[in-house]
Amino acid sequence: MTKKIMLSAVQPSNRLTIGNYVGAVMNWTKMQKDYDCIFFAVDMHVITNSRGSEDLKRQTYETIATYLACGLDPEAATLFVQSHVKEHAELSWILTCHATMGEVSRMTQFKDKSSKHGEMIPMGLFAYPVLMAADILLYQTNLVPVGADQKQHVELTRDLAMRMNNHYTPGWNKEGATTKPLFALPDPWIPKEGGKILSLQDPTKKMSKSDADPKATLFLNDTDKEIEKKVKSAVTDSGSEIKASDEKPGILNLLTLQSVLTGRTIAEVEAAYVGKQYGHLKVDTAGICVDTIRPVREKTAQLMGDLTYLDQVLKRGAERARERAARTLKAVSAKIGFIPTT
């Protein structure tokens, strides 16, 4: 049977967090054997909300190195950098011309981020979801692992795909129709547990690499001591009972971390702390986080010492990605009426 196509990516705008690892990369390493996997660093997305710099190059290399350190296999999956495949930008413009300002302006992330810019809202920030749709649709993607906060973007992607399918390939979704649609319709895949790791200092919000409080986030290049200090200073809750409850978001966050990193259920983790204090939970969680992050940090540093190898990986991945992306763009361009290149 043909494997389903699974695609996901992470912005290389800063250091990857344990939330990225749990919500994305850890799942990718499990899925790369069973799916036709496409993974990439979305460097073009970085400049939608900020100007580029020399740091972006280093951060992009570090993202790819971290992917590899976490267990992604460049032979089993397609691994590349977004800007190396120009079809992303070309399809993004085509989709922009088929999207409406109303549906794009309703995106929750746009509302949140644009409020910080006053009247000087970057156009790229507004168009970000359309570029994300192009990222997905170029590869006829079936499955998109996303956090709960990104599900809305996949829904927009489906809407754009259906709009273009209906316009350019009428009858594609009718029973018995033989017309091949321009785009496959992607489905979001959200982990049932651990898809959203929360801030260690404010467990009512998602852990973020851009958090102003350095103690709030665990990064995949943190030292052992930094990890221990951050987890042990994590905000918990009133009372003393270690219980998985929405009324105890700090405790639930630590239980969730242990659960997703050890493979045990939250109920199993919770049962191990009956009669114990918050301090026991923090010490154990810190140790588990250290044991998870240390090998990733060390392997990433090793790979960053060999940029020639990373360039080879990215070149092979981009070649495979361009071959697939070009097929989709050629079909779309033909339907629109663009004269084909010779």
N, C-alpha and C positions, 0 to 999 in steps of 0.2 A: 504494500500500500504506500501511496505517496504521503510523506510526512506533512503535517500541518506546518505552516510557516509562522514562527513566533519571532516577534521583533521587540526590542527595547533598547533604551539608551539613557545616558546620564550626562548632565551638563558638566563640563570640566572647569567650571568657573571658580572652584575652590576645592579644598580637600574633601574626599569622600568620607561619609560618616558611617557609623555602625547601622544607622537607619537605612542608608543606601544599600548596605551589605544585606541586611535582613529583608528589606522590602523588595530588593531587586537582584543583586548579584548572586546571593546564595541560592535563590530560586533558579537563576539562569544555569548555574553549574549542574543542577539536577535535571534540567529540561533539555540540555544540549544533545543528549543521546536519543531522546524520543521525538524531538522536533527539528525541523529545518530552521536553525537559529541564526538570527541576524542581530548583532550587537554593535553599537557605535557610540562614539563621543560626539555630542552635538555642539561643536564649537561655534557654529553659525547662530545657535540660539543664545549663546553667551552675550553677543553684542546687541541683542534686542533691547537690553536694559542697561547696557554700559558700553563704553568704548573699549576696543581691543587694546592689547599691550603685549609686550614681550613676555609677560608673565603667562599669557594664555597659551603660548607654545609649550612652556614647561608644564603647566597644569594639564594640558592635553596628553602629553607623554606620560605624566604620572597617572592619569586616569586609565590609560591603556595598560600601563605596567601593573596597576592595581587589579584590573580585570584579570590579567594573566596570573597574578599572584593569588587571586581568589579561586583559581581553578578553571577559568575559561580556556578552552582548547582551540587555537586558531586553525587547526586542521578540521575539527568537527563543526565549527561555527564560522560564520563570516564576521570578521572583526575589523573595523575601519574607523576613519574619521569623517564626519559628515561633509566637511568642505572639500574633501577629495573626490566627491561624487557630485558633479555640477548639476545633475538631473534634479537634485533636491530643490535647488533654487528655481529651476525652470518650471517644474510642476507646481511649486508654491505660487508662482505668479498666475498660472492658469487657474488654479483653485481660487486664488484671490478674486479673480474676475467672475467666479461663479458663487462666491460667498456674499452675504449681505452684512452691512454694518451693524444691523440690529442683532443678528445672531452672534456675531463675534463680540460685540460690546457686552453681551450677557455673560461672558465667561467670568467665573468667580475670581480667578487669579488676576485677570486684567483689572477688575474692580479694585482688588486689594492693592496691587502694585501701582496702578496709575494714581491712586489717591496720594501717593508719596511724592508725586512730581508736580502737583499744582496744575498750571496751564501748560507746562512744558512736557507733555506726555510723548515719549518717543513713539514714532510710527511703528517701529519694529516690535514694540511691546504689544501694540494693538493687533498686529498681524501674526504674532507668535503662534496662536493655535492653528492658523492655516499652514504655516511651515511644518508644524507638527503633523498635520493631516497628510501633507506631501511625503514626509518621512515614512509614514505608515503605508500609504496607498501605492507608493512606487514599487513595493515588493510583493504586492498581492497578499498582504498579511492577513492571517486568520486570527491570531491571538496576540494581544498586547498586555503583558503584565504591567499593571499600574497601581499606584497608591490611590486611595479613595478620592484624594483631591484632584486626580488627573482623569477620573472617569468621564467627566463632562467633556473633556477634549476628545476622547474617543467617540463619544456620542456625536459631536460635531463632525468628526471625520466620517462617520457612517452617513450622516445627513448629506454631506457633500458628495460622497460616493454614490448614494442613491439618486441624488439630483442629476449627476452627470450620466449615470447609467440610464436613467429614464429618458434623458434628452438625446443622448447619442446612440444608445443601444435599446430602443423601445422593444418591449416584450421580453426583456431579459429575465424578469421575475415572474412571468406568467407560466402556468402549468403547461408543460410540454413544449415550451419555447426552446429554440435551438440557438438563439442569438447569444453570443458570449459577451458578458458584461465587461465594461472597461475596467472596473475595479471589484475585487473581492470585498466583502463587508467584514471588517475586523470586529472581534468581540473582546471586551476588556476582561482581564483575569486579575482578581484581587485576592491576595492571601486571606484566608479566614482568620488567622491569628498572626500577629507580628507584622502585618502590613504597614502599621503606623506606630513607630517607636516615638515616644514622647520626650519632651525636654526634661532633663534631669533637674532643672531649677523651676520649671513651670509645667508640671505634667498635665495641664489643660490644653497645651498646644503641641504641635508636632516638633520633633527634634529637627533643628535646621542648621545647616552649615554657615548660615549668615547671621545666626543669633549673636547679639551684642555681648551676651554673657559667656565668656569662654568656658565656664564650668557647666554649661547647659548641654554640651554636645561632646560625644565621643567620636574622635576621628580615627581613621584607619592607620594613621601614622603617629598617633599619640604614643608616648613612652609608657612603660609599665607603671611607673610612678604617677604619671599624669592620669592614667585610667583609674588607678586605685583611688587617688585623691578626689576625682570627679564623682565616682560612684558612691564613695563613702560620705560625700557632702550632698548627695541627692536629697531633694525635698521630699519628705514623706507626708504623713498625715497625723492628725490627733489620734489619741488612743494608743494601744500597744498590740492589738491583735493583727497578725499577718493574714489578711483575707483578700481574695480577689473580688473587688467590688468597685463599681463606678463611683461610689462615695469615697473611695480611697485611691484616687488616680495615681498618686506617687508609688504606693505599694504595688498596685496593679501593673505599673510600668516596669518595675524591677522583676516582678514575677513573669511578665511577658518576655523580657529580655532573656531570663534564664530558660524559659520554655522554648523559644525559637532557636537558641544557641545550643541547647542540649538535646532537643527532640522530644522532651517530655511534655506532657500536657500541663496546662496551668494548674489543673486540679492536683496533679501529682507533685508539682513543685510546692504548691500551697500546703499539701499534707505533710511535707518534710519540715515545716516550720511551726507545727502545732506546739504551743507552749514556749516558743522561742521569741527573742526580741528583734526589733528592727535592725540592730547592729549585726546580728548573725546573717540576716538576709543581705545586707549591704556588703559584708565581707565576702560572702560566697559569690554574689553577683559580680563583684569586682574581679575575683579570681577567674571566673568563667570568661569575662570580657577580655582580661589580659591574655588568657590562653587562646582565645579566638583571634585577637588582633595581632599579637606578637609575630606569628609566622607570616601573616600577610604583610606586615610592615617590613620585615627583614627581606622577604622575597622581592617586594617592590623596590627597595633600595638597591638590591642586586641587579634588577632589570634596568633601573635608571642609569646604571653604570655601563650599559651596552646599548646605546641609542641606535647603533647600526642594526642590531637585531630587531629592535622595535620598528624601525623604518621598513625592514623586510616584511615583518608581519603586516604592517599597515598597507604596504604596496600590494601584497597578495590579496588582502581583504578588499581593498578598493577596486581591484580588477574584477573580482567576482561580483561585487556589488554593482559596479557600473554596467556589467553585462546584463544583469537582471533589470536594473533601473531603466536602461536604454530601451528594452523591449516594451516596457509599459509606456514610456514617454513617446515612443514611435507610434504606438497604437492611438494614444490620446491625440497627438499632433495630427494624425491622419484624419481622425473624426472631426477635429476642429476645422481642418482645411488648410493647415500650414503646408507649404511646399516642402517636400522632403529634401534633406541635404544629400548631395551626391558623394 
